[in-house]
Amino acid sequence: MDFNDWGALIAICVAGAISPGPSLVVIISISSKFGRKAGFLSAAGHGLAVFIYAITTAVSISFLSDVTNSFFFFVKLAGALLLLWMGASMMISASNANNDTKNPKFPKNLWFAFRNGFLIGILNPKIAAFFASLFSQFVEPTQGFSISLIMAGIAGLIDMTAYCLAALISNTLLVKYLFLNYAHIRDYVFGSLLIILALSVIQDSF
């Protein structure tokens, strides 16, 4: 790969990372509700999922480009069920909202944030398809593992950085004030979006 190829790869990865989708909704929701650290952890989990897809594709394009339709079906279905669960949880949280939302209690263990960020990334077949089509334009048959590792590392780092920025923005004073004082509206909106996305994925699957 020459300099132009690396530049094109980075530009496409940036475009993919900043495109709106369920991952952005989930990470902004986690960050605004549980704090900046939780947002960073969810971004790191999502970045890890992207890295796994990227390194798998870079090492063996055929693994994802020739994957069976049944594999994509089950991944899409699992991802849709995850979105439904997250959306329903937000709706329930909104319906149970009370005065404590202005002073939310932060859980001691933020592992759930990393887990949710990873799951929303790894159960998204569009990410697999994205890297299968993207890396097929750059991966060479004689390419060494170190180059593949760098390519995957760049993709994962760009993704994590983009979502860390989203977590930072969602924790600015104005946004945080709006989210905390209208937490029930936030959860209703984000929950509805995730449920709609889940239902659209299920409809597309069948």
NORZIRA-V418514 format. One line per field, one symbol per residue. phi: phi as a letter, one per 40 degrees, with the letter a starting at -180 (. if undefined). A space follows every 10 residues. Layout:
phi: ???
//
This chain:
phi: .cdccccccc cccccccccc iccccccccc cccbhccccc cccccccccc ccccccccca dccbcbcccc cccccccccc cccccccccc cccccccacc ccbcccccbc ddcccccccc cccbcccccc cccccccbcb dccccccccc cccccccccc cccccccccc bcdccccccc cbcccdcccc cccccccccc cccccb
//
